[in-house]
Amino acid sequence: MPKVTLIASTGLSSVFRELLQKKMPAVGGETPAASLIEFAGRNCYQSFHRPNEATNTPEKYIHATVHDKKHYSILEHASASFLLEGVTRAFLAEITRHRHLSFSVESQRFVDSESAEFVLPPALEVLTDEELVDTGVFEAEVEIREAYRRIKEALERKGVTGKKAKEAARSILPNSTSVSMVVSGNFRAWLEVLTRRTQPDVDAEFQAVAMSILVKLNKICPEVFGSLLRERLEAFVEDLRNNQRGGVFGTYLPGEDPDEAERVLGKAYKEADTVGVQASHRVIDEVKLEPTITDAVTAVADWNIEAGQLDPYNLKWDELPHCRQAVDFLREEVNEVELAAMSLEDDRTELLDGIADVLFTLFGLAAKAGLTDKVEPAFWEIVRSNQTKLIDNKVLPGGKVGKGPHYEPPNLAQFFPEGW
């Protein structure tokens, strides 16, 4: 199954952030990529003071300049790289037609493919297990693996080994053979690819991967990719209301009730993409999706920026008063939860209100510490670690589950590969 991971995207140097503050101060909420794109465009006319009300925010500027006037060149300054795993060789042949992208692809000459995964095309997912068996596809996979092994062994007996043997054996591998690749491109290239490859007439595997990439790019720069994502989602909902089951999510739709299009959309987005495609609630305001923890932290971060509590270009986390203020806010909310929990009244409204306030304050704390994108994966790593306590189920006095011999501590350092 395809897995799409964003591994790199455009950031801003400290020198450039200082320059932005002097020449083109942030209006609040813009992404680093959008700041760079707007700065590049305004540099052409030295209009950093934003004289036109119709374009006085990065979002409005990019919409007018890129989407309306089609001046795509300024998008070339921002870029993103993805690791694509579990895609097929057929997909590789399709995506490499987009020559403005850059590729580094797993080599079948060096990597042994005897145990390589064969990826079933999305169309086959409408078949039951019995129907799949009847097609002979699994028998074919076994025969191909065996032939691959025999070709290698025959050549090795003749003294042909290593990559020479593999390059000959790979000739019988099918288009469905799984491959891993790193793909990079600037935003102009990605916008061109995704505009075409999210269309309903495109290869189904490519549609699914393209939609996943589009959602991830929207997360890092909705100013550029939000309108395309909105367009695709609106088309999808319209297909549901017209009782059409085609398109990238056609085989995943549960039921055909157009009045439940919003619920179906959220479910389809979860099921259709193995990496959990979810649209940004900040951009798709007509469609109610199930937001992630990261969405929640991002929303709180946006609120703190608007309230003047957070400067995304200057976190100040190394300043003690800044830390103390954030912790004091949290302590105040925790005290309210304690009071609500100890209340003798059978009314959980106050408790729920306190819990929500604690989460809001915690998420603001995370944003101010520059941890917005790390809270969700760290949370699930903690869950995984705590699950290992249940193996021994060592209950301590007071009811707390202790750490037994099978306990595995959480690895939170993985979220800081280059250090704090």
N, C-alpha and C positions, 0 to 999 in steps of 0.2 A: 504494500500500500504506500502511496506517496506520502512523504513527510517533508514539510517545508520549514526551514529554520532561518530566520533573519540573523546573520552573523556579523554584519557591519553596516553602518550607515553614516552619513555625513554628520560631523560634529563641528563645534566652533572652538578655535583656540582662545586662550585667555586674552591674548593681544587683540584679537578681532572683537571679542566681547566688549573690551574697553573702548575700542573704536566705535562700535555700535552705540554705546552709551553716549558718546560725544556727538556723533553725527546723526544717528537715527535711533533714538531711544525706543525701547520696547513699548508696545501699547498694551501688552498683557495677554498671555495665552498662546502666543505664536510659538511654533516649533523652531528648533535651530535651523533646519533645512529651509523653512519658509523665510527666516531672517536673511539667510545667505542669498536666496533667490531674489528677494525684494531688493537687497542691497546691490546686487549685481545689476539689476535692471535700472535702479535709480542712479547708479554710478554713471550710466550713459548720459544722463541729462542733469546730473548733480541736483536732483530733486529730493534730497534726503529730508527736507523739512515737511514733506507731504502736503503740498499746497492745495491739492484737489480733494474735496470732501468725498468724492465718489471712489477714491482709491487711497484713503488715508489709513488703512490697516493692511497688514500683509495679506490677509484673506481676500479683501476687496481688490487689492493691487494685482494679485496673481490671477484672480478670476478675470479681471478686465484685460490684463496684458497677455496672459497665456490662453485662456479658454475663449475669450471673445475676439481678441485681435490676432491670435495664433502666433504670437512671438515666442516660439518654443525654445529659442537658443538659450535663454536664461536658466532653463531647467537643467542644462548640461553641467552646471556647477555643483549640483548635489547628486549623490549616488547611493546605491545600496547593493549589498552582496547577500546571496542566499545559498545555503546548503540544501540541495535537493537529493533526497534519498528515496529509494524504492520506486523511482520512475523507470520507464522502460527505454530500451534502445529505439523503439519507434518514436517515443517522445523526444529523444535526443536528436533524431533526424529532423523532427519538426522544429524544435526550438533553435537549432543552429542555423536555420534560414534567416533568423534575425541577427544580422551580422554586426549590429552596433552593440550587441551584448558581448561579454567576454566569458570564456569557458575554460575550466580545468576539470577534465573528465577521468573517472576511474578507468584504468587501462586493462583490457582483456588480455593483453600480451604478458603483463607482469602479475596480474591478480588471477589466481586459479578460479575458474568458473564452474567447477564440478558440483559445488553445492550452492551455486547462485540461485536466488529466488526467481521464479517465473511469475509475473504479475498478470492476473486476469484482467481483461478490459472491463470497464464499468458496465457495458451492455450485458455481459454474462451474469451479472449479479441479480438479474430478474429470474434466473433459473434456480430451481431447487437443487439440493445436493444430489438427488437421484438423477435429475436431468443433466447436471454437469457431468456426472460419471458416464452417462449414456453418450455424451458427445465424444468421449475418448480423449479429452484434453489431459487428464491425469496420466493415462497410459502413455501418451505422447511425451510428457515431461520425463517419465521414467526412462523411456527409450532414448531420448536425447541425452540425458545424463550418462547413460551407459555407453552410448556411442562416443561421447566426449572423452570418457575415461579410456575407452579402448584405443582411440586415436592417439592419445598421449602415451599410453603404454607401448603401442606398436612403434611409435617414433623413438621412444626412450630405448627400446631394445636395439634400435639402429644407431644409437649414440646421439640422437637429436633430443636435447633436453631444454629445460627452462622455458624462456619466452619463445623460442623457436617452436617447441612442441605446442605451447598454448596458442600461438598465433594460427597454427594449422587447425587445432581442435575447435577453436572458436568459430570456424566457418559454418558449423552446423547449428549454432545457437540461434534461437528464434528472436523475433522482434520483441517478444514479451520478457526478455532477460532483464533483470533489475540492474540498475546502474546508479552510481553516486556521482554528483558533480557539484562544483561551485560555480555559480553564475553571478556576474556583476554587470551593472549598467548604470548609466546616469539616468536621471528622472525623465528626460526626454525619451530615451530609448524605452524605458519601462512603460511610460504612458502610451507610446505607440504600440508596443507588444500587447499590453493588457486591453487596450481599446479593441483590438482585433480578436484576440484569443479568448475573450470572455463572451463572444457572440455564440448564439445557440447552434450555428452550423459547424462549429469547430470540433475537432477530435475531442471526445469526452474526457479523456485523461488530461489533455492540455487545458480544457476548461476548468477542471477541478484544481489543478496546480495554479493556473492563472488567477482564479478567484482567491485562493489562499494567499498568493503573493500580493494581490490587490488589497486585501483586508489588512495585511501587515504593513504595507506601504501607507495605507490610510492612517494607521496608528501613529506613524512617525511624521507624516506630513499630510493631514486632511485638507490643507489649503490647496494641494495639487491633485490629490487622488479622490477626495471626498465626493465630488460631483459625478465621477464615473461610477463609483460604488453605489451611490444613491440611484443612479440611472439603472444599473443592473438589478438592484433589489426591487425597484418599482416595477421593472419589467417582469421579474419573477412573480411578484404578488399578482400582477395583472394576469399572468398565465394561469395562476391558481384560480382566479375569479372567472376566467374563461374556460375553466375545466380542462386545461391543457397540462399534460404531464411531461412535456419535453424539456430540453435544456439540461444544464449540468446537474440539476438536482432531481430530474425526472424519475429516476428509479428509487428515490428515497422518500417520496412523499407519502405520508400516512393518511389515507382518506382523501375525500374530494370535496369537502364542504368549504365553499368559498368564504363563508362568514367567519371561518377560523383561520384565515390566511396568515394572520399575524402569529398565532401559536404554531402553525405548521412551519412558517418560515424559520422561527427560532429553532424548532426541532430539526428541520432539514439542514440548517447550518451546522448544527452540532454533529449530525450523523454523516453528512456528505463528505466532510473533509477530515481525514484521520488526525490532523493536527489541531482540530477544534476551531474551525472558521467561525468567527463572530464579528459582526459589524460594530463599528464604533457608535455608541448611543449619542455621542456629541454631534455626529454628522447626519445619521439617519433618524431624524426626529419624527417621521411619520410612522415608523415601524417599531413596535415594542419588542425588543430582543432581551434575552437574559444576560445582563451585564456580568463581567468577570470581576474578580477582586481587583485586578489591575485597573479596570474601568472605574471602579469606585474610588481607588486611590487617586487616579488621574482627575476625576471630578472634584475631589476635595482639594487637590493641588491647584486646579483652576480657580476654585473659590478663594483660596488663600492669596492667589495672585491678584484677583480682582479686589480683595479686601485690603490689599497692601501689606499682607502678612508674609509674603514670600516673593523674593526676587529670583527668578530662575537662573539668572546669570551670576548671582552672588549669594550662595547658600548660607554663608556666615556660620557654618556649623562648628568652626573652631573657636567661636566666641562664647565664653561662659554664660553671659547674660542671656544670649539667644537660646542656649540649651535649657537654662533654668526656667525661662518663661514657658517653653514648650512642655516641660515636665510638670510645672505648676498647673497648667491648664488640664493636663491629664489627671493629676491627683484630685483636682476639684470634681471632675466628672466621675471618677471612681468612687469618691465619697457619696455622690448622689446615688450611684448604683447600690452601694451598701445600705443606704437608708431605705431605698425602695425594696430591696430584697428582704430586709428585716421587718418590713411593715406587716402587721397582722391582718390588714384588709386583703380580701381575695380579689385584688384588682392588679393585673399584671401590666397595665398600660404604662404606669410610671417606671416599672422595671424595664420594659422594652424601650421606653424613651431614654433611660439612662444608658442601656447597652448601646443603643444607636449613637448616642452622644460620645461614648467612649471610643467607638470605632471611628467616628468622624475625627475626633481629636488624635487618635493613634495614626490614622492615615495622613493627617496634616503633619504630624511628627515625622513620619516616613518621608513625606515630600520635602520637608525642610532639611532632612538629612541626605537628600539625593538618592533615596531608595525606592522611588515610585515604581520602577519596573522590576524590583527584586522582592517585593512583599509577597506576591502570589507564589512564585516558585519556592521561596523560603518557607512559606506556610505549609505547602504540600511536602516539603522535605521534613519538616517537623512532624507532620502526620505520619509519614513513612517511619521515622525514627520511633515515634511513640507506639506504632503498631508492633515493633519488635519487643516491646515490654510485655505484650500480651502472650508471647510465646511461653514465658515462664510464669506469668500472672502472679507476680510477687507483690501481694497486698501488704502495705505497711500499716502500722497503727495510725488510726485517723482516716483510713480508707484510701490513701494515696497508693497508686500502682508504682512499685519500685523498679529498679534496673536489675534484671537478672543476668545470667551469663550469656544469653543470646541478644542482649541489648546492643543496638548499633547507634552511636551518637549521630546527630544530624551533621551533615557536611555543608555548612553554610559558606565555607571558604570558596566553594566552587562558583559562587556568584560574584566573586571578586578575582577573576583570573589574573588581573594585572595589579592586584593589591588595592588597598583602600585609597 
